[in-house]
Amino acid sequence: MSDWKGFAVAASKPQAAENGLQQRRANAEHHRARIQAQVREWIAQQGLQDWLQGRPDLVIPDEVVQTLRQRIDQTFTGAERRWATNFISAGLERGRLERGWSVRVPPRILVLRGPTPPLN
């Protein structure tokens, strides 16, 4: 088994926090880790252990990536969809850069926030 961390899920446990903002952040990180773990499980279920182990010089067809993206799009909405999509994109990009994979990396989902309006 490889020690490659391309599709590693950041372990996160819900914690008690001093204030509401810290608690919401901790809960969001825990929820994000659960979503990433679910996507990692889907990768394993499709028989793509080479992705998880970081085998060098993989050639990954677009159809395999698109199938996974479609499952994400059908299962998740909002922030969950963004987290799952970005998890796949980051893992494939890391594989492309670190392991020499031949893959078309799907685009990440970004949130563009506008400036905060001034108080009246």
Backbone bond lengths (Angstrom), bond angles and torsions (degrees), N, CA, C in turn:
res aa  C-N    CA-C-N  psi(-1)  N-CA   C-N-CA  omega(-1)  CA-C   N-CA-C  phi
1 M - - - 1.455 - - 1.522 108.41 -
2 S 1.292 115.49 138.30 1.454 122.18 -177.37 1.521 110.75 -83.68
3 D 1.327 115.46 155.98 1.461 119.60 175.98 1.526 111.03 -100.15
4 W 1.343 116.71 15.42 1.456 121.80 179.85 1.523 110.01 -65.38
5 K 1.318 116.85 139.21 1.466 121.76 -173.38 1.532 112.98 -110.97
6 G 1.332 117.66 25.92 1.457 120.90 -176.00 1.513 114.91 -60.90
7 F 1.319 117.46 -36.37 1.458 121.33 178.85 1.530 110.40 -119.38
8 A 1.310 116.01 35.85 1.461 120.50 179.91 1.524 109.92 -74.20
9 V 1.297 115.40 141.00 1.465 121.94 176.87 1.513 107.42 -99.91
10 A 1.316 115.23 125.93 1.464 119.77 177.83 1.525 108.44 -69.38
11 A 1.322 115.98 115.71 1.467 120.04 -179.61 1.518 109.57 -65.29
12 S 1.302 114.62 129.71 1.460 119.65 -178.36 1.518 108.66 -143.45
13 K 1.310 115.55 129.69 1.461 121.11 177.65 1.515 108.06 -117.61
14 P 1.338 116.59 141.57 1.465 117.56 178.21 1.524 109.81 -62.64
15 Q 1.317 115.12 136.03 1.460 120.08 -177.03 1.516 109.67 -126.77
16 A 1.296 115.02 156.03 1.460 119.47 172.45 1.524 107.49 -78.35
17 A 1.311 116.43 136.84 1.461 120.68 -177.77 1.519 109.65 -121.61
18 E 1.324 113.83 163.44 1.461 119.32 -177.87 1.520 112.58 -71.51
19 N 1.338 116.59 -35.58 1.455 117.88 -178.84 1.522 110.40 -134.89
20 G 1.316 115.93 173.82 1.457 121.65 -176.22 1.517 113.64 -62.73
21 L 1.331 117.50 -39.77 1.460 120.88 -178.92 1.526 110.43 -63.68
22 Q 1.318 117.34 -46.39 1.468 120.68 178.55 1.522 110.83 -62.91
23 Q 1.317 117.25 -37.33 1.465 120.99 179.27 1.521 110.83 -66.05
24 R 1.337 117.21 -42.83 1.465 120.52 178.40 1.522 110.95 -63.66
25 R 1.322 117.26 -41.18 1.469 120.55 177.81 1.524 111.37 -63.57
26 A 1.319 116.88 -44.04 1.467 120.87 179.25 1.527 110.54 -62.81
27 N 1.330 116.67 -41.60 1.464 120.20 178.68 1.525 110.97 -65.21
28 A 1.331 117.25 -40.93 1.471 121.04 179.09 1.526 110.65 -63.65
29 E 1.318 117.88 -42.27 1.472 120.85 178.92 1.525 111.17 -64.32
30 H 1.313 116.42 -38.88 1.463 119.93 177.39 1.526 110.25 -64.93
31 H 1.324 116.99 -43.34 1.458 121.63 179.71 1.531 110.69 -64.92
32 R 1.330 117.28 -40.86 1.467 121.53 177.88 1.528 110.47 -61.17
33 A 1.328 117.15 -42.15 1.473 120.51 179.30 1.530 110.77 -63.50
34 R 1.324 117.74 -37.08 1.474 120.83 177.79 1.521 111.23 -65.95
35 I 1.339 117.16 -40.74 1.469 121.12 178.38 1.530 109.63 -63.86
36 Q 1.333 116.75 -45.41 1.459 120.89 179.81 1.531 111.03 -62.64
37 A 1.309 117.35 -39.65 1.466 120.93 178.25 1.529 110.69 -63.96
38 Q 1.327 116.67 -37.61 1.464 120.12 178.10 1.530 110.53 -65.23
39 V 1.333 117.67 -43.41 1.467 120.92 178.97 1.530 109.87 -65.06
40 R 1.310 117.27 -40.52 1.470 121.03 177.51 1.527 110.25 -60.83
41 E 1.319 116.58 -38.79 1.469 121.11 177.43 1.528 110.40 -64.66
42 W 1.330 117.83 -39.71 1.469 120.95 177.13 1.527 110.64 -61.40
43 I 1.332 116.12 -41.15 1.470 120.04 178.53 1.529 109.46 -59.68
44 A 1.321 116.96 -45.04 1.464 121.14 179.54 1.528 111.07 -64.91
45 Q 1.337 117.60 -40.26 1.461 121.06 -179.78 1.525 111.99 -64.18
46 Q 1.319 117.76 -28.83 1.461 120.99 179.06 1.532 111.70 -82.29
47 G 1.321 116.67 2.86 1.465 120.02 177.89 1.517 113.10 77.67
48 L 1.319 116.89 27.56 1.460 121.28 -177.58 1.527 111.52 -103.48
49 Q 1.330 116.22 45.60 1.461 120.71 -179.97 1.527 111.79 -60.84
50 D 1.332 117.90 -27.33 1.463 120.11 177.49 1.522 111.03 -59.60
51 W 1.334 116.74 -34.44 1.472 120.12 176.42 1.520 109.63 -63.53
52 L 1.332 115.07 -47.59 1.468 120.02 -174.98 1.522 111.66 -68.06
53 Q 1.329 116.57 -31.08 1.461 120.55 -178.94 1.523 112.43 -88.18
54 G 1.331 116.86 -13.02 1.455 119.90 178.13 1.512 113.97 74.54
55 R 1.330 117.08 38.94 1.464 120.28 179.12 1.534 109.69 -62.21
56 P 1.320 118.17 131.09 1.467 121.08 -178.03 1.523 112.87 -66.60
57 D 1.335 114.33 153.85 1.467 124.39 170.67 1.528 114.51 59.66
58 L 1.320 117.53 37.30 1.466 120.32 175.67 1.525 110.05 -74.12
59 V 1.315 115.55 146.74 1.461 122.13 169.88 1.526 105.55 -111.44
60 I 1.326 115.88 113.61 1.462 120.91 -174.22 1.525 108.69 -108.87
61 P 1.338 117.12 115.25 1.466 120.10 -179.39 1.531 111.92 -67.35
62 D 1.319 115.36 148.60 1.463 120.94 178.74 1.528 111.84 -58.37
63 E 1.335 117.13 -34.24 1.461 121.03 -176.59 1.536 111.55 -62.11
64 V 1.315 116.53 -37.50 1.467 120.24 -179.65 1.526 109.90 -66.56
65 V 1.317 116.08 -43.83 1.465 120.68 179.49 1.520 109.66 -65.57
66 Q 1.339 117.31 -43.28 1.463 120.86 -179.10 1.525 112.12 -64.67
67 T 1.320 117.34 -37.18 1.468 120.64 177.31 1.520 110.53 -61.34
68 L 1.317 116.30 -43.66 1.459 120.45 178.61 1.526 110.99 -66.20
69 R 1.321 117.35 -41.89 1.476 121.62 177.67 1.523 111.17 -62.33
70 Q 1.328 117.50 -40.12 1.463 120.24 178.40 1.522 111.26 -63.84
71 R 1.317 116.05 -39.50 1.469 118.94 178.20 1.522 110.28 -64.64
72 I 1.315 116.90 -40.45 1.467 120.82 176.84 1.528 109.60 -61.61
73 D 1.334 116.64 -47.39 1.467 120.63 -177.55 1.523 112.38 -64.42
74 Q 1.329 117.88 -32.23 1.459 121.46 179.46 1.525 112.64 -79.75
75 T 1.321 116.55 -24.64 1.460 120.41 -174.51 1.524 113.04 -94.51
76 F 1.328 116.58 -39.56 1.455 120.53 -171.58 1.525 111.95 -114.30
77 T 1.326 114.36 156.94 1.465 121.54 172.04 1.523 107.70 -135.28
78 G 1.321 115.62 165.69 1.457 121.26 173.16 1.514 113.84 59.52
79 A 1.320 114.71 -136.97 1.463 121.21 -177.06 1.526 111.71 -62.16
80 E 1.323 117.45 -36.32 1.466 120.25 179.59 1.528 110.44 -61.24
81 R 1.323 116.16 -42.05 1.468 120.10 178.12 1.520 110.75 -63.10
82 R 1.316 116.21 -42.54 1.472 120.67 178.59 1.523 110.55 -62.48
83 W 1.324 117.65 -45.69 1.463 121.33 -179.17 1.530 110.81 -61.46
84 A 1.337 116.79 -45.50 1.463 120.55 -178.03 1.528 111.31 -66.52
85 T 1.322 116.58 -44.56 1.470 120.84 179.80 1.520 110.79 -62.94
86 N 1.313 116.35 -45.72 1.463 119.95 -178.86 1.526 111.83 -67.65
87 F 1.323 117.67 -30.18 1.458 121.35 175.94 1.527 110.33 -64.40
88 I 1.335 116.46 -46.01 1.470 120.97 177.85 1.526 110.14 -63.61
89 S 1.321 116.65 -47.46 1.471 120.70 -178.06 1.522 111.38 -61.30
90 A 1.317 117.22 -43.38 1.466 120.85 -179.10 1.531 110.87 -65.47
91 G 1.333 117.47 -42.06 1.463 120.46 179.52 1.518 112.65 -65.31
92 L 1.340 116.40 -42.43 1.462 119.64 179.02 1.530 111.27 -68.76
93 E 1.322 116.76 -38.38 1.468 120.08 178.07 1.524 110.46 -64.83
94 R 1.313 116.24 -41.69 1.468 119.79 177.64 1.526 110.41 -63.30
95 G 1.320 117.14 -40.30 1.462 120.62 176.60 1.520 111.77 -63.26
96 R 1.320 116.02 -40.71 1.464 120.29 179.15 1.523 110.99 -63.38
97 L 1.315 116.76 -43.43 1.462 121.04 -177.11 1.528 113.32 -78.79
98 E 1.332 117.16 -42.55 1.461 120.54 -173.01 1.524 113.81 -92.78
99 R 1.334 117.20 -28.06 1.469 120.56 -174.07 1.525 113.54 -115.93
100 G 1.320 117.16 -0.01 1.458 120.26 177.13 1.518 114.32 73.40
101 W 1.346 117.54 28.38 1.450 120.54 -179.79 1.525 110.36 -69.46
102 S 1.305 114.84 146.44 1.454 121.36 171.69 1.523 106.45 -101.35
103 V 1.320 115.99 103.44 1.460 121.45 -174.57 1.521 109.13 -153.64
104 R 1.318 115.53 143.79 1.458 120.45 171.37 1.529 106.69 -91.65
105 V 1.315 116.03 108.42 1.462 121.93 -175.48 1.527 108.99 -76.09
106 P 1.337 117.35 126.83 1.463 119.10 178.03 1.533 110.25 -67.58
107 P 1.323 116.97 150.49 1.462 119.12 -178.71 1.524 111.71 -66.58
108 R 1.316 114.53 148.90 1.462 120.88 175.56 1.520 108.95 -76.79
109 I 1.303 116.49 157.43 1.463 122.01 174.40 1.518 107.39 -98.04
110 L 1.308 115.67 123.62 1.457 121.69 -179.35 1.519 110.11 -110.11
111 V 1.313 115.75 151.14 1.454 121.86 173.27 1.517 106.99 -109.78
112 L 1.307 115.49 119.31 1.457 120.12 178.00 1.523 108.25 -99.93
113 R 1.284 115.04 119.26 1.459 120.06 -179.40 1.532 108.51 -103.71
114 G 1.294 114.32 133.09 1.455 119.52 177.04 1.509 111.36 -79.84
115 P 1.314 117.14 170.47 1.466 118.67 178.59 1.524 110.57 -66.94
116 T 1.302 114.21 149.11 1.460 120.47 178.30 1.523 108.62 -70.22
117 P 1.327 117.71 128.15 1.457 118.33 -179.86 1.519 110.96 -66.85
118 P 1.318 116.96 145.08 1.469 119.27 179.40 1.526 110.65 -68.56
119 L 1.297 114.63 152.97 1.459 119.64 176.89 1.519 108.89 -72.05
120 N 1.324 116.59 145.65 1.466 120.31 179.86 1.489 112.01 -73.31
